[in-house]
């Protein structure tokens, strides 16, 4: 068996764990909203139609923040359609997904759901078919207590207290030709600047996210970020990144090493943002918002133009494997590794649509395989991220060449003293991982939580919702500050070490 070595030291800190890293995404797409989080008449729904079984799973998942209402959907959305008496709301054609939108679930329903689920709302404004006035008015509706037309309209709709939304996206994927109202970087940069200025005039306390490239493979990548930030730098606080990883796009080994791509993507955006900071001679640093990311079998996707108009169609309801769960866990490792600049993350999406949670209309809700590494990382990653020094055997990939089979990062919770190592074996052979924690003389080995299976293609389903579950076991004791664990092929692990006095 090959051997990997991991060394930790509290001196090698990266940055604090921002709870916003563990966000997700609810879009009016497919069955994410309707028969996902919202299904009047379902046995588990409350009197407002919010599915309690889904809320319970969202809380278990540990989601901290949810981006809404899109996504591509937002670029043709009139937020006014989703407020006020439900019976008066118009039925619209959504151009993004060629779906019929009833508007039975809108802004205030989402805010009530967010409160029940215990998540922070992250709103997106339509800069595709609308613009500055509508964006500013939406902030006014959400955040001004009273005494203005929009604030008083909210109060008329039965919401006396402002929603106080702090984080706002200035449109969505405006570089993409698939986006309704897509534009050049210069056009978008100017619009984002003016919309951001107006929105902050309404509420100076809000934070704004500028659209970055839709993915690292866009032909305008980096040039787009540079142009947008040069125009909008003083107005915005974050630049967004979106990236999905398709198991069928490249060879299977390259998919298992998807975090290599995310590492490079984040590094490139940071470098671009810092170049513009230096060029403009600003002291403020722009942070990153990875507000769409996940595994997505995108090569199987049917484009909207190739489908008829439907009412709540079942779109991209991918079923995830053990391999997919390992990749999601590894992407979270990459995100933590960049915690000094990557401070917002949204797993896309939350329910049914490429999601950790699946539901059946009128039926059960269950956890997909990717639910588990996310939930345990969100629960255990606390305090400060530590850089892990790793020596690992390599594995060949078609896209990235030879890459380390073992990848890892760690966190230390200064309040409890707990150290947690998050590790994956991306290879197809077991690896013995030797952990060196001599720099933490007063900790003992705790629990090991693992996701893996003899069948890396194993999945969960409504019929077998617990086919793939985390396994918890006692860690081998430390001997002279060292211990060794075996990482099975294609597996994810959370290895905890607890202060002696806490045992």
SVG drawing of the C-alpha trace seen along z (x, -y; Angstrom):
<svg xmlns="http://www.w3.org/2000/svg" viewBox="-57 -58 64 61">
<polyline fill="none" stroke="black" stroke-width="0.4" points="0.0,0.0 1.3,-3.4 1.9,-6.0 0.9,-9.7 2.1,-12.0 0.2,-15.1 1.8,-17.6 -0.2,-20.3 1.0,-23.3 -1.1,-26.1 1.4,-28.6 0.3,-27.9 -3.1,-29.6 -4.9,-30.6 -7.9,-32.5 -11.1,-32.3 -13.9,-29.9 -16.7,-32.2 -20.1,-30.6 -21.3,-32.1 -19.1,-29.5 -21.8,-26.9 -24.5,-28.5 -26.9,-27.1 -29.1,-28.3 -32.9,-28.3 -33.9,-29.2 -37.3,-29.1 -36.1,-26.3 -37.6,-22.8 -38.9,-21.5 -36.6,-23.4 -39.4,-25.7 -42.6,-24.0 -42.9,-20.5 -39.4,-21.1 -39.4,-23.7 -43.0,-24.7 -45.9,-22.2 -49.3,-23.2 -51.3,-20.1 -48.3,-17.9 -48.6,-16.0 -45.5,-17.7 -46.4,-21.2 -47.4,-24.0 -50.4,-26.3 -48.2,-28.4 -47.3,-25.4 -43.7,-25.1 -42.5,-21.5 -41.4,-20.8 -39.5,-17.6 -37.4,-19.7 -36.8,-22.4 -35.6,-19.7 -33.1,-18.4 -31.9,-22.0 -31.2,-22.5 -29.4,-19.2 -27.4,-20.1 -26.1,-23.1 -26.8,-25.7 -26.0,-29.2 -27.1,-31.3 -29.4,-30.9 -29.2,-32.8 -32.5,-33.6 -34.4,-33.8 -31.7,-32.9 -29.8,-32.1 -30.8,-32.5 -34.4,-32.9 -33.7,-36.3 -32.7,-37.9 -36.4,-38.0 -38.0,-38.2 -40.3,-41.0 -40.1,-40.8 -43.4,-42.7 -45.1,-39.6 -44.3,-37.6 -45.6,-40.0 -49.1,-40.9 -52.3,-38.7 -51.5,-35.4 -54.8,-35.5 -53.8,-38.7 -50.4,-37.6 -49.9,-37.1 -48.9,-33.8 -45.8,-34.4 -43.6,-32.7 -40.1,-32.2 -37.8,-32.6 -34.7,-31.1 -36.2,-27.6 -39.3,-27.9 -41.5,-27.2 -44.8,-28.6 -44.3,-30.6 -47.4,-30.9 -45.7,-33.3 -47.5,-31.5 -44.2,-31.6 -42.4,-34.9 -40.2,-37.3 -42.1,-37.3 -42.7,-33.6 -39.0,-33.1 -38.2,-35.3 -40.6,-33.4 -39.0,-30.1 -35.5,-31.5 -36.5,-32.4 -38.0,-29.0 -34.9,-27.3 -32.5,-29.5 -30.6,-30.8 -29.5,-34.2 -31.1,-35.4 -28.9,-36.5 -30.9,-38.3 -30.2,-38.7 -31.5,-41.7 -32.5,-41.6 -30.0,-43.4 -30.8,-41.5 -34.2,-42.9 -34.5,-45.6 -32.1,-47.9 -31.2,-50.6 -34.6,-51.8 -36.0,-48.3 -32.9,-47.2 -33.0,-50.2 -36.8,-49.8 -36.3,-46.1 -33.8,-47.1 -36.2,-49.8 -39.0,-47.2 -36.8,-44.8 -34.8,-47.0 -36.4,-50.4 -38.6,-50.2 -41.4,-52.6 -42.3,-56.0 -41.6,-55.3 -43.7,-54.0 -41.9,-50.6 -41.6,-50.1 -45.2,-51.0 -46.2,-48.6 -44.4,-45.8 -46.2,-46.8 -49.5,-46.7 -48.6,-43.1 -48.5,-42.2 -44.8,-42.4 -44.3,-45.1 -40.6,-44.7 -38.0,-45.0 -36.2,-41.9 -32.8,-43.6 -31.1,-41.7 -27.4,-42.4 -25.9,-40.5 -27.0,-41.3 -26.0,-39.9 -25.8,-42.4 -27.4,-40.2 -26.4,-36.7 -23.9,-35.3 -24.1,-38.4 -21.2,-37.2 -23.1,-34.2 -24.8,-34.2 -27.5,-32.0 -28.5,-34.7 -31.5,-36.9 -30.0,-40.4 -26.3,-39.3 -23.8,-42.0 -20.1,-42.9 -17.9,-43.4 -17.8,-47.1 -21.6,-47.3 -22.1,-45.2 -19.4,-47.1 -21.1,-50.4 -24.5,-49.1 -23.3,-47.3 -21.6,-50.5 -24.7,-52.7 -27.1,-50.0 -24.8,-49.5 -24.5,-53.2 -28.3,-53.5 -28.8,-50.4 -26.3,-51.7 -28.0,-55.1 -31.1,-53.2 -29.1,-51.2 -25.4,-52.0 -25.0,-48.8 -25.5,-46.3 -22.8,-44.3 -22.7,-43.8 -21.5,-40.9 -20.4,-41.7 -20.8,-39.0 -17.6,-37.3 -17.2,-34.8 -19.8,-32.0 -17.0,-29.5 -13.2,-29.3 -13.6,-28.0 -15.4,-31.1 -13.3,-32.7 -13.5,-36.1 -12.4,-34.7 -10.0,-37.1 -10.4,-39.8 -14.1,-40.0 -13.2,-40.3 -10.5,-42.9 -12.8,-45.1 -15.8,-44.8 -13.7,-45.4 -11.9,-48.4 -15.3,-50.0 -17.1,-48.9 -14.3,-48.4 -15.5,-51.1 -19.1,-50.0 -18.7,-46.2 -17.4,-44.0 -17.2,-40.6 -16.8,-39.1 -18.6,-35.9 -17.3,-32.6 -19.5,-29.8 -18.3,-26.4 -19.9,-23.0 -18.0,-19.7 -19.4,-17.2 -18.4,-13.5 -18.7,-12.8 -16.9,-15.7 -13.3,-14.4 -11.8,-11.1 -12.9,-9.7 -9.6,-10.4 -9.8,-14.1 -13.3,-14.3 -12.1,-12.8 -9.4,-15.6 -11.9,-18.4 -10.6,-20.4 -7.3,-20.9 -9.3,-23.0 -11.1,-24.9 -7.8,-25.7 -6.5,-27.3 -9.8,-29.1 -9.8,-30.8 -6.1,-31.7 -6.6,-33.3 -9.6,-35.4 -7.7,-36.6 -4.7,-37.5 -6.9,-39.5 -8.8,-41.3 -5.5,-42.2 -4.0,-43.4 -7.0,-45.9 -6.6,-46.9 -2.9,-47.8 -3.8,-49.5 -6.4,-51.7 -4.3,-52.2 -7.0,-51.1 -6.6,-49.6 -9.8,-47.6 -9.5,-44.0 -12.3,-42.3 -13.3,-38.9 -14.8,-36.0 -18.3,-34.6 -18.5,-31.1 -22.2,-31.4 -22.8,-28.5 -20.9,-25.2 -21.6,-21.5 -21.3,-18.3 -23.6,-18.5 -24.0,-15.9 -24.3,-18.8 -23.6,-16.8 -27.1,-15.2 -28.8,-18.5 -31.5,-19.4 -31.4,-23.1 -34.6,-25.1 -35.1,-25.7 -35.4,-22.0 -38.3,-21.5 -41.9,-22.6 -43.3,-25.0 -44.2,-23.2 -45.5,-23.9 -42.8,-23.0 -40.9,-20.5 -38.4,-18.1 -35.1,-19.6 -31.6,-18.3 -32.6,-16.0 -29.2,-14.3 -28.8,-11.3 -25.4,-11.4 -22.9,-8.6 -20.2,-7.9 -17.7,-9.3 -19.7,-12.5 -19.8,-12.8 -16.0,-12.5 -15.6,-15.2 -18.0,-17.6 -16.1,-16.9 -12.9,-17.7 -14.3,-20.9 -15.2,-22.0 -11.5,-21.3 -10.4,-23.6 -12.9,-26.3 -11.6,-26.1 -8.0,-26.2 -8.8,-29.7 -10.7,-31.0 -8.6,-34.1 -10.3,-35.4 -13.2,-33.0 -15.8,-33.9 -19.2,-33.1 -20.2,-29.8 -23.5,-28.5 -24.0,-24.8 -26.3,-24.9 -29.1,-24.0 -30.7,-23.1 -33.6,-20.8 -34.2,-18.5 -32.3,-20.5 -28.7,-19.1 -29.3,-19.1 -28.3,-17.4 -32.0,-17.0 -34.5,-15.2 -38.3,-15.0 -41.3,-13.3 -44.5,-15.3 -46.8,-14.2 -44.1,-11.8 -40.8,-11.6 -37.7,-13.7 -34.3,-12.1 -30.5,-12.9 -28.4,-12.4 -24.8,-11.1 -23.4,-14.7 -25.5,-15.8 -23.2,-14.0 -19.7,-15.6 -21.4,-19.0 -23.3,-18.5 -20.3,-17.3 -18.0,-19.9 -20.5,-22.7 -20.8,-21.2 -17.2,-20.5 -15.3,-23.3 -15.0,-26.0 -12.5,-28.7 -9.4,-29.0 -8.3,-27.1 -4.9,-25.5 -2.7,-24.7 -1.9,-21.0 1.6,-20.0 1.0,-16.9 3.3,-14.3 1.2,-12.0 1.5,-9.4 0.3,-10.7 -2.3,-9.5 -2.4,-10.2 -5.2,-12.3 -5.9,-13.2 -6.5,-16.8 -4.2,-17.8 -1.3,-15.3 -0.1,-13.6 -1.9,-15.0 -1.7,-14.0 -4.1,-11.1 -4.6,-12.5 -5.8,-16.1 -6.6,-17.6 -7.1,-20.8 -7.7,-21.3 -9.4,-23.6 -8.9,-24.5 -11.6,-25.8 -9.9,-28.1 -12.9,-28.0 -13.1,-24.3 -9.5,-23.4 -10.8,-20.8 -8.7,-20.1 -10.4,-18.5 -8.6,-17.2 -10.8,-17.0 -9.2,-14.5 -10.0,-12.6 -8.4,-9.8 -9.0,-10.6 -7.3,-7.4 -8.5,-3.9 -6.1,-2.2 -6.1,-2.5 -3.6,-4.9 -2.2,-4.9 -2.2,-8.4 0.2,-9.2 -0.9,-12.3 1.7,-14.3 0.1,-16.5 3.2,-17.0 2.5,-20.7 -0.7,-20.0 0.7,-18.3 -2.6,-18.3 -5.0,-16.6 -6.2,-13.1 -7.6,-11.2 -11.4,-11.5 -13.8,-10.3 -13.4,-9.5 -16.4,-10.1 -16.1,-8.6 -18.1,-8.5 -17.1,-5.6 -18.3,-2.3 -17.0,0.8 -19.2,-0.4 -18.2,-4.0 -21.3,-4.2 -23.7,-3.5 -26.5,-6.0 -29.4,-6.9 -33.0,-6.8 -36.6,-7.1 -36.6,-3.3 -33.2,-3.1 -32.6,-6.6 -29.8,-5.3 -27.9,-3.1 -24.9,-5.4 -24.4,-6.9 -21.5,-8.2 -19.6,-5.7 -18.3,-6.9 -15.6,-5.1 -12.9,-5.7 -9.6,-7.1 -6.4,-5.2 -4.6,-6.6 -1.8,-9.1 1.6,-7.8 4.2,-10.5 1.8,-12.9 1.4,-10.7 -1.3,-8.2 -2.1,-6.5 -5.4,-5.8 -6.1,-4.0 -8.1,-5.9 -10.0,-3.5 -10.2,-4.3 -12.5,-7.2 -13.4,-8.3 -13.9,-11.4 -13.1,-11.7 -13.4,-14.1 -10.7,-13.2 -11.2,-14.9 -8.8,-15.5 -10.1,-16.7 -8.3,-18.4 -7.5,-16.0 -9.6,-17.9 -12.6,-17.7 -12.5,-13.9"/>
</svg>
